[in-house]
Amino acid sequence: MLKILKEHTASVESQVKNREKMVDEMTKNANTQAHTIEVIKRQIGKVKSQRKYLENEELTFQERFNTVQQNIAKANEKMEKLVVILLVIN
């Protein structure tokens, strides 16, 4: 009977050690996943910041483009007026 109890105790201790190892591995895995999530969150923050910067740059370039187009249109009008004046003079 004592032999059976010793074997059972050894079996239970082995199971406890195995469970402890499994818990340790799961804890490490959870910590790794938590770290990965934090890294991804930082990357998302950077991408959002870059997106906002690029959107602002796009607006700036669109405003510049519109200004250039307006200046071209004004210059074309002036040229047309000059052409009309030159035609009238000749």
Secondary structure as GFF3:
##gff-version 3
##sequence-region A 1 90
A	DSSP	alpha_helix	2	89	.	.	.	ID=ss1
###
